[in-house]
Amino acid sequence: MSTQTTPIPPHRPLHLPGVHGYADRKSLHAGETLTLHVSSDRPYRMSVCRLGHDVERRSDDTLLHRFEPAPARVQPIHPGSYVHIPKGLAAAAPLAGLSIECWVKPWSVEMRQTLVSQFDHPSRCGFGLFIEAGGALGLYLGDGGVFRADAQQAHGRLAARRWQHVAATWDGRTARLWIDAVEVGCWPETGPVCAGDAPLRLGASGVEGVASVFLEADLAMPAIHDRALSAPELRERMARRGLQAASGRSVLACWPLREERGDRVADCSGHQRTGRIVNHATWMIVGPAFEPSKVPEHEGGSYDPLSDPTRGHGLRFAGDDLYDCRWESTQSWRVPDDARPGVHVARLRFELDGREADYDISFIVKRAAHAAPAPVLVLCAVNSWIAYAATPFAKNVVDDPVWPRRSTGLENCHPEAPAYNSYTFHRAGQPCYQVGLRMPWPNASPNALYDPADSGFSQWTRLERHLHVWLEQQGYDWDIASDIDLHRDPGMLSRYKTVVVNGHSEYWSLPAVDGLDDYLRRGGSAIVLSGNTMYLRVSYDEDFTVMEQRKVNGPDHDESVPPVGPPAGPFGEQYHSQDWARGGRLKSSGRPAAELIGLETAGWGFADAGDFGVYHVHAPDHFLFHGPQPLGLAKGETFGHAPGGGLPRAIGHEWDLSAATLARMTQRVPEGASLPEPPGGMTVIAQGIRDRPGRMDAYLDYFSNLTESLGGLSAEMIYWERPQGGRVFHAGAVGAAWVVGSDPLFGRLLHNVLHHFGVPCPGTR
């Protein structure tokens, strides 16, 4: 993977306090070179460690390399998306007339924003169409030179979260502002008006030579004309609802935004004012003419977004868009050829408030590419680590941080640093559909805990390492990889006797799903120690800078107010810009998890430590309970907890149930939908029960609608001989990985599963 990124035009920098860093990739083979990118406002010492057997305190991590002490070096970030157009309007030639028009859906009108500009304050001020703080539509008409306050006026008021057609016109004598083809402001302006030599931009203007004043809105069909459009013409443009490009000899530029992917936007005027998107922005945004009724709310249907003539082409901008820090490399390290597979960290040690603090940059080392594979492959849920990476620039702390529920993140190191992720909104309220891979991810540090604070529970690296440690302590030979690796090489599973899906493996790409399905169809086996498994679809851009996911509200949601539930966007926007296929739940892509691994997401609850439940034996005669290591459990007896029933306990946070059980919990089948037939060959060997309801419980039916639990039944543990080929053991809960190593009964059960999947317990061959 290349570590080089394309430079961007001059851009407003943001300098961050504290210590922050990332690696150039999330995983690499032994023998390859890792490049690190660090910004630090203080000196630090860096080492590389392979994480050891002490999950809670990391006291026995293995030191592999120590770098020379590093001095302080702050590297700025440059958040904010916009379109940079190198070929602007002629700088010195006076204009005889001008019209700027576009459709805009502001997500907030609380701050000043730029719609279209060739304007750089204070010395190269040509023209600019703005949204002023409070929502007024503003226009600047200057001579391309020094800013003049008398050249700027603002009138009317734009509404937030609603599409509106806006325009500014000037005929050489009078300037006018229009909202939805209604004149909202008029004043005499005789010019001269010159564009000046500032860059032409959509969604930004310049301040002292750098892009700034970013747009917090969706934009559609922006256009510039060399004359003043009349009121009837504006009414006609509005009636087209952003579906028809501006045409005629007066058009200086028009960007229909039909590309729907990539970083280029074409100008259809013939003047070749092609633009480049900086910091991605977001494609596949429905325009003002979109008809939600065309898209089926639930799975099925044949809607094709590219064939919908009323969908429109919106592009969403955000002032905190950032997916690649573009920091220069600060250290590099070649992984030894014989390095053992496992999670590693680049550990930065520095002084913080008079104490010694650590900042860990996690990455995965895989077995050397030319080496023979182990029998077992453990998949790390890196997609979920990325999706939950709130506050990538979190304020440094000394003690193990507890990340808040719903992934709202830790305290930010700077009030303007990006803090959105797949569970939170952008600063102005835009739903988050994209997260960056070349960014810090402090939540993936092995010291990160997760609410409830008094439980010792964790997600991400710390959770998954319980299995890694257990495998090593039991003497198993195992390999490790990320789910991104599986996406890149879906055939990699064929080299293994069994694959373990571990942790909170929620986000899967279609190539990874198909890779696992193909492996099982060929007789492979899977051990799933996860909950909320394979629930949501992701995709990636070509250079693996961005991971995309799409959650949307229902078609009847009121978009004028923020959603109350999980952060989601407007209905119709569930189609990815990477492949134009439907996103959201994998079921919507025709790939329900139950058809592949036997269980589906069934709910969550993580308010208090007491919420976590345990497994109750349901099929005591099943062979997995008896050999080669007998568990000695009778029906109804419990396991999946620490000795005596204490924490850790397996059934909590999020969990999965079979389609048959979810059907029993489904009170209403949506119109046009149907419940699946239960598959053959599946045995429920244990039931995960939470006998103490929690104050944040949510039980879901087959269609992910809220429902009631069946007596606290939250998870099912299954053994499934798939009719289509392959065998699956599924533990059905995020907490299953948590109890590995704490519950001897669960350990013996894993020994039995591995044995029946062709991997005998070491020492018993």
C-alpha positions in Angstrom: 0.0 0.0 0.0 1.3 3.4 -0.9 1.9 5.9 2.0 2.0 8.9 -0.3 -1.0 11.2 -0.5 -1.7 14.0 -3.0 -1.0 17.5 -1.7 -3.9 19.8 -1.5 -4.1 23.5 -2.3 -3.4 26.0 0.5 -5.9 25.2 3.3 -6.7 26.6 6.7 -4.5 24.7 9.2 -5.5 23.5 12.6 -2.7 23.0 15.1 -3.5 20.4 17.8 -2.2 20.2 21.4 -1.0 16.9 22.7 0.4 13.7 21.2 -1.4 11.9 18.3 -0.3 9.4 15.6 -1.2 6.7 13.2 0.4 4.0 11.1 0.4 4.0 7.3 -1.6 0.7 7.4 -3.7 -1.3 9.8 -1.9 -4.6 9.2 1.2 -5.8 7.4 3.2 -9.0 7.0 6.4 -9.8 8.8 9.2 -8.6 6.6 7.4 -5.5 5.5 8.1 -1.9 6.6 5.7 0.1 8.8 5.7 3.9 8.5 4.5 6.0 11.4 3.1 9.6 11.4 3.2 11.5 14.6 2.2 15.0 15.7 3.4 16.0 19.2 3.7 19.2 21.1 6.3 17.7 23.5 9.3 15.3 23.3 8.6 11.6 23.4 10.2 8.2 23.4 8.9 5.6 21.0 9.2 1.8 21.0 7.5 -1.0 19.2 6.0 -3.8 21.3 4.2 -7.1 20.6 1.3 -7.2 23.2 1.8 -9.9 25.8 -0.5 -12.0 28.0 -1.4 -9.3 30.5 -4.6 -7.9 28.8 -5.4 -5.6 31.7 -2.0 -4.1 32.5 0.2 -5.0 29.6 3.1 -5.7 32.0 4.7 -8.4 29.8 4.6 -6.8 26.4 7.6 -7.8 24.3 9.9 -4.9 23.3 11.0 -5.3 19.7 12.5 -2.0 18.8 13.4 1.3 20.5 13.7 4.5 18.4 15.9 7.5 19.3 14.1 10.1 21.4 12.0 12.4 19.3 11.6 16.2 19.7 8.3 18.0 19.7 6.9 18.4 16.2 3.3 19.6 15.7 1.9 18.7 12.3 -1.3 20.5 11.5 -4.5 19.0 10.1 -6.6 20.7 7.4 -10.3 19.8 7.9 -13.0 21.0 5.6 -14.3 19.8 2.2 -14.8 22.0 -0.9 -14.2 22.0 -4.7 -11.1 23.7 -6.0 -11.4 24.9 -9.6 -8.0 25.9 -11.1 -9.5 27.8 -14.0 -11.5 30.7 -12.6 -13.2 33.5 -14.4 -10.8 36.0 -16.1 -9.2 37.9 -13.3 -8.9 41.5 -14.7 -11.7 41.7 -17.3 -14.7 43.7 -15.9 -17.9 41.8 -16.0 -21.0 43.2 -17.8 -23.3 41.0 -15.7 -23.3 38.1 -13.5 -25.6 35.4 -12.0 -24.7 32.7 -9.5 -27.3 30.0 -8.8 -27.5 26.7 -7.1 -29.7 24.4 -5.0 -28.6 24.2 -1.3 -29.7 22.3 1.8 -27.9 23.9 4.7 -27.4 21.6 7.7 -27.0 24.6 9.9 -27.3 28.3 9.4 -25.6 29.3 12.6 -22.2 30.1 11.0 -21.0 32.0 8.0 -20.5 29.7 5.0 -19.5 30.0 1.3 -21.6 28.7 -1.6 -19.6 29.9 -4.6 -16.7 32.3 -4.7 -13.7 33.8 -6.4 -12.8 35.6 -3.3 -9.8 35.8 -1.0 -10.0 38.1 2.0 -8.6 40.7 2.3 -6.7 41.5 -0.9 -8.2 39.5 -3.8 -11.9 39.9 -3.4 -13.9 39.3 -6.6 -17.3 37.8 -6.0 -18.9 35.4 -3.5 -22.2 34.0 -2.6 -22.5 33.3 1.1 -24.8 32.1 3.8 -24.3 34.5 6.7 -24.5 33.6 10.3 -28.2 33.4 11.1 -29.2 32.3 7.6 -29.2 35.4 5.5 -28.1 35.0 1.9 -25.1 37.2 1.2 -23.4 38.6 -1.9 -20.1 40.3 -2.4 -19.4 42.1 -5.7 -15.9 43.6 -5.8 -13.3 44.7 -8.2 -11.0 41.7 -7.4 -8.8 43.8 -5.1 -8.9 44.9 -1.5 -12.1 44.0 0.5 -14.7 46.8 0.6 -17.5 46.6 3.2 -19.8 48.5 0.9 -19.6 45.8 -1.8 -21.3 43.2 0.4 -25.0 42.9 1.4 -27.2 40.1 2.9 -30.9 39.6 2.8 -33.6 37.0 3.3 -33.3 33.9 5.4 -32.5 30.3 4.5 -34.0 27.4 6.4 -31.9 24.6 7.7 -32.3 21.0 6.5 -34.5 21.9 3.5 -33.6 22.2 -0.2 -33.9 25.8 -1.5 -32.9 27.4 -4.8 -30.8 30.5 -4.3 -29.5 33.0 -6.8 -27.6 36.3 -7.0 -28.0 38.4 -10.1 -26.3 41.7 -11.3 -27.1 43.5 -14.5 -24.4 46.2 -14.3 -26.7 48.5 -12.3 -28.7 46.5 -9.8 -27.8 43.5 -7.6 -30.6 41.1 -6.5 -30.8 38.1 -4.2 -33.4 35.4 -4.7 -34.6 32.4 -2.6 -36.8 30.0 -4.3 -37.2 32.5 -7.2 -38.6 35.1 -4.8 -36.6 38.3 -4.7 -35.4 38.9 -1.1 -33.0 41.8 -1.6 -32.2 44.5 -4.1 -29.7 47.4 -4.2 -27.9 49.6 -6.7 -24.5 48.4 -7.8 -22.7 50.0 -10.7 -19.4 48.2 -10.4 -16.8 47.7 -11.7 -17.0 44.0 -10.9 -13.9 41.9 -11.6 -13.3 38.3 -10.6 -9.7 38.9 -9.4 -7.0 36.2 -9.3 -8.3 34.3 -6.3 -9.1 30.6 -7.0 -12.7 29.7 -8.0 -14.2 27.5 -5.3 -17.5 25.7 -4.5 -18.1 25.4 -0.8 -15.2 27.6 0.4 -13.6 31.0 0.0 -10.1 32.2 0.8 -8.8 34.0 3.9 -5.2 35.2 3.6 -4.5 32.8 0.7 -5.9 29.6 2.2 -9.3 27.9 1.8 -11.6 28.6 4.7 -15.2 29.6 5.5 -16.4 26.1 4.5 -19.9 25.1 3.5 -22.0 23.0 5.9 -24.6 22.0 3.3 -25.6 19.8 0.4 -25.1 21.5 -3.0 -26.7 20.7 -6.3 -26.4 22.1 -9.8 -24.3 25.2 -9.2 -23.8 27.5 -12.2 -22.4 30.9 -13.1 -23.7 33.1 -16.0 -22.3 36.2 -17.5 -25.6 38.1 -17.4 -28.4 38.6 -14.9 -31.1 36.0 -15.2 -34.6 37.3 -15.1 -37.3 36.4 -12.7 -39.1 34.1 -15.2 -35.8 32.4 -15.9 -35.2 31.8 -12.3 -38.7 30.4 -11.8 -37.9 28.1 -14.7 -34.6 27.1 -13.2 -36.4 26.4 -9.9 -39.1 24.3 -11.6 -36.4 22.0 -13.0 -35.6 21.0 -9.4 -31.9 20.7 -10.1 -32.3 18.0 -12.8 -31.4 20.1 -15.9 -28.0 21.7 -16.4 -27.8 25.4 -17.2 -27.3 25.9 -20.9 -26.8 28.7 -23.4 -24.0 31.0 -24.5 -24.2 33.0 -21.2 -23.1 30.0 -19.1 -19.6 30.5 -17.8 -19.7 27.3 -15.7 -22.1 24.6 -14.6 -21.3 21.5 -12.5 -24.1 18.9 -12.7 -22.3 16.8 -10.1 -23.3 13.6 -11.9 -20.0 11.8 -11.2 -21.2 10.3 -7.8 -17.6 9.1 -7.0 -14.0 10.2 -7.1 -12.5 13.7 -6.6 -13.3 15.3 -10.0 -16.3 17.4 -10.9 -16.9 18.2 -14.6 -18.0 21.6 -16.0 -20.6 21.1 -18.7 -20.4 24.7 -20.0 -17.6 24.0 -22.5 -15.2 26.3 -20.6 -13.4 23.4 -19.0 -13.7 24.6 -15.4 -13.2 21.1 -14.0 -12.9 21.0 -10.2 -11.1 18.8 -7.7 -12.8 17.8 -4.4 -10.6 18.4 -1.4 -11.2 16.1 1.6 -13.7 14.0 -0.2 -17.0 15.5 0.6 -19.9 13.0 0.2 -21.4 11.7 -3.0 -24.7 9.9 -3.6 -26.8 12.6 -1.9 -30.4 12.9 -3.1 -31.4 16.2 -4.7 -34.4 18.4 -4.3 -36.6 16.4 -6.8 -36.1 13.0 -5.2 -39.2 10.9 -4.6 -38.7 8.6 -1.5 -41.6 6.4 -2.5 -39.4 4.9 -5.3 -37.1 3.2 -2.9 -38.3 0.2 -1.0 -38.0 0.7 2.8 -37.1 -2.9 3.5 -35.1 -5.6 1.7 -36.0 -6.4 -1.9 -37.1 -4.3 -4.8 -35.3 -3.3 -8.0 -34.5 0.3 -7.4 -31.4 1.5 -9.3 -30.2 4.9 -8.2 -28.4 5.6 -11.4 -31.6 5.0 -13.4 -33.9 7.2 -11.3 -34.5 10.4 -13.4 -35.7 12.3 -10.3 -33.0 11.3 -7.8 -30.8 14.3 -8.6 -27.1 14.7 -7.8 -26.2 16.4 -4.5 -22.7 16.7 -3.0 -22.5 17.1 0.8 -19.8 19.3 2.3 -18.7 19.6 5.9 -16.3 22.0 7.6 -14.8 19.1 9.6 -14.4 16.6 6.7 -11.1 14.9 7.2 -10.1 11.4 6.1 -6.3 11.7 5.7 -4.1 13.8 8.0 -1.5 13.9 5.3 1.2 14.1 8.0 4.8 13.5 7.0 6.4 10.2 8.2 8.3 10.5 11.4 9.6 6.9 12.0 9.7 3.7 10.1 10.4 0.1 11.2 11.0 -3.1 9.2 9.1 -6.0 10.9 11.5 -8.9 11.3 10.9 -11.8 9.0 10.3 -14.2 11.9 8.0 -11.9 13.9 5.1 -13.7 15.6 1.6 -12.8 14.4 -0.3 -10.7 16.8 -1.4 -7.2 17.7 1.5 -4.8 18.1 1.8 -1.1 19.1 4.1 1.8 18.5 4.2 3.1 22.1 4.9 6.7 22.6 6.0 7.6 26.2 5.9 11.3 27.4 5.2 13.5 30.4 1.7 14.6 31.0 0.8 16.8 34.0 3.8 15.6 35.9 3.1 11.9 35.2 4.4 9.5 32.6 1.8 8.7 29.9 1.6 6.3 27.0 0.0 6.7 23.6 -0.3 3.5 21.7 -0.7 3.2 17.9 -2.1 -0.3 17.3 -1.4 -2.3 14.2 -1.5 -6.0 13.3 1.5 -8.1 12.2 0.6 -11.1 10.1 2.8 -14.1 9.4 5.4 -13.6 6.7 3.7 -13.9 3.3 5.9 -16.7 2.2 5.5 -18.8 5.4 3.3 -21.8 5.8 0.0 -20.9 7.4 -1.1 -22.0 10.9 -4.3 -24.2 11.2 -6.3 -21.3 12.7 -6.9 -17.8 11.4 -8.3 -15.2 13.8 -10.0 -12.2 12.1 -9.7 -8.9 13.9 -12.9 -6.7 13.6 -10.8 -3.7 12.3 -13.8 -2.3 10.4 -15.6 -1.9 13.7 -12.5 -0.4 15.3 -12.6 2.2 12.5 -16.3 2.8 12.6 -16.2 3.5 16.4 -13.2 5.8 16.2 -14.8 8.8 17.7 -12.6 11.8 18.7 -9.5 10.7 16.8 -7.7 13.6 18.3 -8.8 12.9 21.9 -7.2 14.8 24.7 -4.3 12.7 26.1 -4.9 10.9 29.5 -2.7 8.8 31.8 -5.2 6.3 33.1 -7.1 3.8 31.0 -9.9 5.8 29.4 -13.5 4.7 29.4 -15.1 5.5 26.1 -18.8 6.5 26.5 -21.7 4.4 25.2 -23.0 5.2 21.8 -19.4 6.1 21.0 -19.7 9.8 21.6 -16.0 9.9 22.3 -13.6 11.3 24.8 -12.9 15.0 25.5 -11.5 16.5 22.3 -8.0 18.1 22.4 -9.3 21.0 20.3 -12.9 22.3 20.0 -12.6 22.4 16.2 -10.9 19.0 15.7 -13.0 16.5 13.8 -14.9 14.2 16.3 -17.5 12.4 14.1 -17.6 8.7 13.4 -20.2 6.1 12.3 -22.2 6.8 15.5 -22.0 10.6 15.7 -22.8 13.5 13.4 -20.5 16.0 11.8 -20.3 19.2 13.8 -23.1 20.9 11.8 -25.4 17.9 12.0 -24.6 16.1 8.7 -24.8 12.3 9.1 -21.5 10.5 8.9 -21.2 8.1 6.0 -17.4 8.0 5.7 -14.5 7.5 8.1 -10.8 7.9 7.4 -8.2 5.2 7.6 -5.2 7.5 7.7 -6.2 9.0 11.0 -5.4 8.3 14.6 -7.7 5.7 16.3 -7.0 6.0 20.1 -10.1 3.8 20.7 -8.0 0.9 19.2 -5.4 1.2 21.9 -5.1 -1.8 24.2 -5.8 0.4 27.1 -9.2 1.5 25.9 -12.3 0.5 28.0 -15.9 1.0 27.2 -19.0 1.8 29.2 -20.4 0.6 31.6 -17.5 2.1 33.5 -17.5 -0.2 36.4 -17.6 -3.4 34.4 -14.1 -3.7 33.0 -15.7 -4.3 29.6 -14.0 -3.2 26.5 -14.5 -3.2 22.7 -12.0 -3.3 19.9 -8.4 -4.4 20.6 -8.7 -5.0 24.4 -11.7 -7.2 24.0 -10.3 -9.3 21.2 -7.0 -9.9 22.9 -8.6 -12.3 25.4 -8.8 -14.9 22.7 -5.3 -14.2 21.4 -3.8 -14.7 24.8 -5.9 -17.9 25.4 -4.7 -19.5 22.1 -1.1 -18.8 23.0 -1.4 -20.0 26.5 -3.1 -23.2 25.3 -0.3 -23.8 22.8 -2.3 -23.3 19.5 -0.6 -22.2 16.4 -2.6 -19.3 14.9 -2.5 -16.6 12.4 -4.1 -13.2 12.5 -5.6 -10.8 9.9 -8.0 -7.9 9.7 -11.3 -8.0 8.0 -9.8 -5.4 5.6 -7.3 -8.1 4.6 -10.2 -10.5 3.9 -11.8 -7.8 1.7 -8.6 -7.4 -0.3 -8.0 -11.2 -0.6 -11.3 -13.1 -0.2 -9.6 -16.4 -1.1 -7.2 -16.2 1.8 -9.4 -18.4 4.0 -8.8 -21.5 1.9 -5.4 -21.9 3.5 -6.9 -22.5 7.0 -8.7 -25.4 8.8 -10.9 -22.9 10.6 -11.4 -19.2 10.9 -12.5 -17.3 14.1 -14.6 -14.2 13.8 -13.8 -12.4 17.0 -15.1 -9.5 19.1 -17.7 -7.0 17.8 -17.5 -7.9 14.1 -20.4 -5.7 13.0 -19.1 -4.2 9.7 -18.4 -6.3 6.7 -17.8 -5.7 3.0 -19.5 -7.8 0.3 -16.2 -9.3 -0.9 -15.4 -10.4 2.7 -18.9 -11.9 3.1 -18.6 -13.7 -0.2 -15.1 -14.9 0.7 -16.4 -16.5 4.0 -19.4 -18.0 2.2 -17.2 -19.5 -0.5 -14.8 -20.9 2.1 -17.7 -22.6 4.0 -19.3 -23.9 0.8 -16.0 -25.7 0.1 -16.2 -27.4 3.5 -14.5 -24.9 5.8 -15.6 -24.1 9.3 -16.1 -20.9 11.3 -16.0 -20.1 15.0 -17.9 -16.9 15.7 -17.2 -15.3 19.0 -19.0 -12.1 18.2 -22.3 -10.4 18.5 -24.1 -7.8 16.3 -22.2 -9.9 13.7 -22.1 -9.0 10.1 -24.9 -6.4 10.5 -23.9 -3.4 8.4 -22.1 -3.1 5.0 -19.0 -1.2 4.3 -17.0 -0.4 1.2 -13.7 1.4 0.6 -12.3 3.8 -1.9 -9.6 2.7 -4.3 -6.6 3.8 -2.2 -8.1 2.7 1.1 -8.2 6.1 2.5 -12.0 6.0 3.3 -14.3 3.4 4.7 -18.0 4.1 3.8 -21.2 2.9 5.5 -24.7 4.2 5.2 -27.4 4.4 7.9 -30.6 6.2 7.0 -33.9 7.1 8.6 -37.3 5.9 7.4 -39.0 7.6 4.4 -41.4 9.5 6.7 -38.8 10.9 9.0 -39.0 14.7 9.5 -35.6 15.9 8.2 -36.2 19.4 9.7 -35.3 18.1 13.2 -32.3 16.0 14.3 -33.0 12.2 14.5 -33.6 10.9 18.0 -32.3 7.4 17.4 -28.9 6.2 16.1 -27.3 8.8 13.8 -28.6 8.4 10.3 -29.3 10.3 7.2 -32.2 11.0 4.9 -34.0 8.1 3.3 -32.7 7.3 -0.2 -29.1 8.0 0.6 -28.4 4.3 1.6 -26.5 3.8 -1.7 -22.7 3.8 -1.5 -20.6 6.1 -3.7 -17.9 3.4 -4.0 -20.1 0.9 -5.9 -23.5 2.5 -6.1 -25.0 -0.5 -4.3 -27.4 -0.4 -1.4 -25.9 0.0 2.0 -27.1 -0.2 5.6 -28.0 -3.6 6.8 -26.3 -6.5 4.9 -29.8 -8.0 4.6 -30.6 -5.0 2.3 -27.8 -6.2 0.0 -29.3 -9.7 -0.1 -26.7 -11.1 2.3 -28.4 -11.7 5.6 -26.0 -13.0 8.3 -28.4 -15.8 9.3 -28.0 -17.4 5.8 -24.2 -17.3 6.2 -23.4 -17.8 9.9 -26.8 -18.8 11.3 -27.7 -15.8 13.5 -28.8 -12.2 13.1 -28.4 -9.0 15.2 -31.1 -9.0 17.9 -30.4 -6.0 20.1 -28.2 -4.3 22.6 -28.1 -3.2 26.3 -25.1 -1.8 28.1 -26.2 0.6 30.8 -24.8 -1.1 33.8 -22.4 -3.9 34.7 -25.4 -6.0 36.1 -26.9 -6.0 32.6 -24.6 -8.8 31.4 -26.1 -12.3 31.5 -24.8 -15.9 31.0 -25.3 -19.0 28.9 -27.8 -21.6 30.0 -27.3 -25.1 28.6 -30.1 -26.0 26.2 -28.9 -29.2 24.6 -26.8 -31.0 27.2 -26.4 -34.1 25.1 -24.8 -32.3 22.2 -21.4 -33.7 21.3 -19.6 -30.3 21.8 -20.4 -30.6 25.5 -18.8 -34.0 25.8 -15.7 -34.5 23.9 -12.9 -34.7 23.8 -13.1 -32.6 27.0 -16.4 -33.2 29.0 -18.0 -30.1 30.5 -20.3 -32.1 32.9 -23.2 -29.6 32.4 -26.8 -30.5 32.8 -29.7 -28.7 31.1 -30.2 -25.2 32.6 -26.8 -25.0 34.1 -24.8 -21.9 33.4 -21.4 -21.0 31.9 -19.9 -18.0 30.2 -19.0 -16.2 33.4 -16.2 -15.9 35.8 -16.1 -18.5 38.6 -19.0 -17.8 41.0 -21.0 -16.0 38.4 -19.2 -12.7 38.5 -17.9 -10.5 35.7 -16.9 -11.0 33.0 -20.2 -12.4 31.8 -20.8 -13.1 28.1 -24.3 -11.9 27.4 -24.3 -8.2 27.1 -23.5 -5.1 25.0 -24.9 -6.6 21.7 -26.1 -10.1 20.7 -27.5 -12.3 18.0 -30.4 -14.8 17.6 -31.6 -17.2 15.0 -34.0 -16.3 12.3 -36.6 -18.7 13.8 -36.4 -17.0 17.2 -36.5 -13.5 15.7 -39.6 -14.6 13.8 -41.3 -15.4 17.1 -40.4 -11.9 18.3 -41.7 -10.2 15.1 -45.1 -8.7 15.8 -45.6 -7.1 12.4 -44.3 -8.1 9.0 -43.8 -4.9 6.9 -45.7 -4.6 3.6 -43.8 -6.3 0.8 -41.5 -8.2 3.2 -41.5 -11.8 4.4 -40.0 -13.9 7.1 -37.4 -16.5 6.0 -37.8 -20.2 6.4 -35.6 -21.6 9.2 -32.6 -23.4 7.8 -31.9 -27.1 8.4 -29.0 -28.6 10.3 -28.9 -26.0 13.1 -28.9 -26.9 16.8 -29.3 -24.3 19.6 -27.0 -25.8 22.3 -27.2 -22.9 24.8 -29.3 -19.8 25.4 -27.9 -16.5 26.5 -30.3 -15.1 29.0 -30.2 -11.7 30.7 -32.5 -12.0 33.7 -32.0 -8.5 34.8 -33.4 -5.9 32.3 -31.3 -2.8 31.7 -32.5 0.7 31.3 -31.0 1.0 27.8 -32.2 -2.4 26.5 -33.3 -2.6 22.9 -34.6 -5.9 21.5 -35.0 -6.1 17.8 -37.2 -8.3 15.6 -36.2 -9.8 12.3 -36.7 -6.5 10.5 -34.7 -4.6 13.1 -37.8 -3.0 14.6 -38.1 -2.7 18.4 -39.9 -5.5 20.1 -40.2 -7.4 23.4 -37.7 -10.0 24.6 -38.8 -13.6 25.2 -38.1 -13.8 28.9 -34.7 -12.2 28.6 -33.5 -14.5 25.8 -30.8 -12.4 24.2 -28.4 -14.7 22.4 -28.3 -18.2 21.1 -25.2 -20.4 20.9 -25.5 -22.7 17.9 -23.8 -25.5 16.0 -24.8 -25.5 12.4 -24.0 -27.9 9.6 -25.0 -25.7 6.7 -27.0 -27.4 4.0 -25.0 -25.5 1.4 -21.7 -26.7 3.0 -19.5 -25.9 5.9 -19.9 -25.9 9.7 -20.4 -23.0 12.0 -20.1 -22.6 15.8 -21.7 -19.2 16.8 -21.6 -17.9 20.3 -24.0 -15.1 19.5 -22.7 -12.3 21.8 -20.0 -9.6 21.8 -19.1 -10.6 25.4 -18.3 -14.2 24.3 -14.7 -13.0 23.5 -14.6 -11.3 26.9 -15.0 -14.5 29.0 -12.3 -16.5 27.1 -9.6 -17.2 29.7 -11.9 -16.4 32.7 -14.3 -19.3 32.4 -12.7 -22.8 32.4 -15.9 -24.3 31.0 -16.0 -22.0 28.1 -12.3 -22.8 27.5 -13.0 -26.5 27.4 -15.9 -25.9 25.0 -13.6 -24.0 22.7 -11.2 -26.9 22.8 -14.0 -29.2 21.7 -15.0 -26.9 18.9 -11.5 -26.6 17.6 -11.0 -30.4 17.8 -14.2 -31.1 15.8 -13.1 -28.5 13.3 -9.8 -30.3 12.7 -7.5 -28.5 15.2 -6.8 -30.8 18.1 -5.8 -29.4 21.5 -2.0 -29.2 21.7 -0.6 -32.1 23.6 -3.5 -34.4 22.8 -2.6 -35.3 19.2 
